[in-house]
Amino acid sequence: SHPNVSEGEVTRRVCFKEAANAGSGNAGAEDGCSINRDIKVKNCSNYFVYQLKPTPSDQTVYCTAADSALGDPCVNHIVQDQPWRSTDCEGQTCSGNKLMKDDNLTVGWYRLKSSGGWKIPETVVPTHHCSGKSPGWLNGPHPSVGDGEVTRTVCFTWDGNTCIIQHEIKVKHCGTFFVYRLEPTLCCDKVYCTDPDSVPTAEPQETTA
């Protein structure tokens, strides 16, 4: 089994089963581990690292579990440290007079983590804030941990309309922070905002399962 954090670096055995022996029922493959390699494994709280050795042959490979935490956006995400996204930033005062926009943002899971906020705001943001022209806010509540991955709508404010354009995004509560699956806004100088009041006074300690 995989180690817990307190165990530190441990040795584990990886077993290989060659295709010729799979399901053959011969004596050499009875224990399913006649071909193996000892590796090092360490639990890094939110992920594991492995010191791997070359496989026994060119027909053997190391596998990953399809349902492992490696597929969890709470583990695999991009951290955005961009204080200029704060709703406190009016005009381009926080971005060196540069107009910011998410027209070409790469699709992916993001954790918003800066002095400008850790969450997308849940209230209307006036135009010309968050260092852009058309600011985006979450039209609905953030999920609880038990809700898992949910769909929410981001509204963008412009020309007196608080929801002139909408984008659906994915949101997940990761215990001490949120992650968002964001897509490019494509046009119109739209930008995703952060709520400065969501910055914790002391960074919470992330716990392991």
C-alpha positions in Angstrom: 0.0 0.0 0.0 1.0 3.6 -0.3 2.6 5.2 2.8 1.1 8.0 4.9 2.9 11.3 5.4 4.5 10.3 8.7 6.1 7.2 7.2 8.4 9.3 5.1 10.3 7.6 2.3 9.5 3.9 2.1 10.4 0.9 -0.1 7.6 -0.8 -2.0 7.6 -3.7 -4.5 6.1 -3.2 -8.0 5.0 -6.5 -9.7 5.0 -7.0 -13.4 3.0 -9.6 -15.4 4.1 -10.3 -18.9 1.5 -10.9 -21.5 2.6 -14.4 -22.2 2.0 -15.4 -18.6 -1.2 -13.4 -17.9 -4.0 -15.9 -17.2 -1.8 -18.9 -18.1 -2.0 -20.4 -14.7 1.5 -21.8 -14.8 3.5 -22.2 -11.7 5.9 -19.4 -12.4 3.1 -16.9 -12.3 1.1 -18.2 -9.4 2.0 -15.3 -7.0 1.6 -12.7 -9.8 4.9 -11.2 -8.8 7.6 -13.4 -10.2 9.0 -10.4 -12.0 9.4 -7.3 -9.8 11.3 -4.2 -8.9 11.7 -2.5 -5.5 11.1 1.3 -5.7 11.0 4.2 -3.3 7.7 6.0 -2.5 7.0 9.2 -0.5 3.7 10.8 0.4 3.9 14.5 -0.2 0.5 15.3 1.4 -1.4 16.0 -1.8 0.5 13.7 -4.1 3.0 10.9 -4.2 6.5 10.8 -5.7 8.3 7.6 -6.8 12.0 6.7 -7.4 11.6 4.3 -10.3 14.1 1.9 -11.7 14.2 0.6 -15.3 11.6 -2.0 -16.0 12.7 -5.7 -16.5 12.1 -5.7 -20.2 10.8 -3.6 -23.1 7.4 -5.3 -22.7 6.8 -4.1 -19.1 5.6 -0.7 -17.9 4.7 1.1 -14.8 0.9 1.8 -14.6 -1.2 4.5 -13.0 -4.7 4.0 -11.5 -7.4 5.7 -13.5 -9.3 6.6 -10.3 -6.3 7.8 -8.3 -6.0 11.3 -6.8 -3.8 12.2 -9.8 -7.0 12.9 -11.7 -8.3 15.1 -8.9 -8.3 18.8 -9.7 -7.6 19.5 -6.0 -4.2 17.9 -6.7 -3.6 18.8 -10.4 -4.2 22.5 -11.0 -2.5 25.7 -11.9 -1.9 28.3 -9.1 -2.7 31.8 -10.1 -0.9 34.4 -8.0 -2.4 37.5 -9.6 -3.3 40.3 -7.2 -4.6 42.5 -10.0 -7.7 40.3 -10.2 -9.0 41.8 -7.0 -12.3 43.6 -7.0 -10.5 46.4 -5.2 -8.5 47.1 -8.3 -10.3 49.9 -10.2 -9.1 50.7 -13.7 -5.5 49.5 -14.2 -4.1 50.8 -10.9 -2.9 47.3 -9.9 -1.5 46.2 -13.3 0.9 48.9 -14.2 -1.7 50.7 -16.4 -2.1 47.5 -18.5 -5.6 46.4 -19.5 -6.0 42.8 -18.3 -8.3 40.3 -19.9 -8.8 36.5 -20.1 -9.6 36.3 -23.9 -6.8 33.8 -24.4 -6.7 32.0 -21.1 -5.7 28.4 -21.4 -8.5 26.0 -20.5 -7.7 24.2 -17.2 -8.2 24.0 -13.5 -7.0 27.0 -11.5 -6.5 27.8 -7.9 -6.8 31.5 -7.2 -4.3 32.3 -4.5 -3.0 35.9 -4.1 -3.2 38.9 -1.8 -6.1 39.9 -4.1 -8.3 37.0 -3.2 -8.7 33.2 -3.1 -12.3 33.1 -4.4 -14.3 34.4 -7.3 -16.8 37.0 -5.7 -20.4 36.0 -5.3 -21.7 39.5 -5.7 -21.9 41.9 -8.7 -18.7 43.7 -9.6 -18.9 47.1 -11.3 -17.4 47.6 -14.7 -13.7 48.7 -15.0 -12.7 46.6 -12.0 -10.3 43.7 -11.6 -7.9 45.5 -14.0 -10.2 44.8 -16.9 -13.3 46.4 -18.5 -15.9 43.6 -18.0 -15.4 41.9 -14.7 -16.7 38.4 -13.9 -18.5 37.3 -10.7 -20.0 34.0 -9.6 -23.8 34.0 -10.0 -24.5 31.4 -7.2 -22.9 30.0 -4.1 -19.6 28.1 -3.9 -20.1 24.3 -3.2 -19.4 22.5 0.0 -16.9 19.7 0.2 -19.7 17.2 0.0 -21.1 18.7 -3.2 -18.0 17.5 -5.2 -17.5 19.1 -8.6 -20.3 21.4 -9.6 -21.3 23.7 -12.5 -21.7 27.4 -11.8 -22.3 30.5 -14.0 -19.9 33.4 -14.1 -21.7 36.7 -15.1 -19.7 39.6 -16.7 -20.8 43.1 -16.1 -20.9 45.7 -18.9 -22.9 48.7 -20.0 -25.3 48.7 -17.0 -26.1 45.0 -17.4 -24.7 42.9 -14.5 -24.9 39.7 -16.5 -24.6 40.7 -20.1 -22.6 37.6 -21.0 -22.4 34.3 -19.1 -19.9 31.5 -19.0 -20.4 28.1 -17.3 -17.5 26.9 -15.2 -16.7 24.0 -12.9 -16.0 24.5 -9.2 -14.7 22.2 -6.5 -14.2 22.7 -2.8 -10.9 21.2 -1.8 -11.2 21.6 2.0 -9.1 24.7 2.5 -9.4 26.2 -1.0 -11.4 26.2 -4.2 -10.4 25.2 -7.7 -12.1 26.4 -10.9 -12.1 25.0 -14.4 -12.0 28.2 -16.4 -12.2 28.7 -20.2 -11.0 31.7 -22.2 -13.5 34.6 -22.3 -12.7 34.9 -26.1 -13.6 38.6 -26.5 -14.7 41.9 -25.1 -12.0 42.5 -22.4 -13.7 40.2 -19.9 -11.8 39.1 -16.8 -12.4 36.7 -13.9 -12.2 38.5 -10.6 -11.2 37.6 -7.1 -12.7 38.7 -3.7 -10.0 40.3 -1.5 -12.1 39.4 1.6 -11.6 35.7 0.8 -7.9 35.9 1.8 -7.5 34.0 5.1 -5.9 35.9 7.9 -3.6 32.8 8.4 -3.1 30.2 5.7 -5.0 27.0 6.8 -3.1 23.8 7.3 -4.0 21.2 4.6 -4.8 17.8 6.1 -4.3 14.4 4.5 -7.0 11.7 4.2 
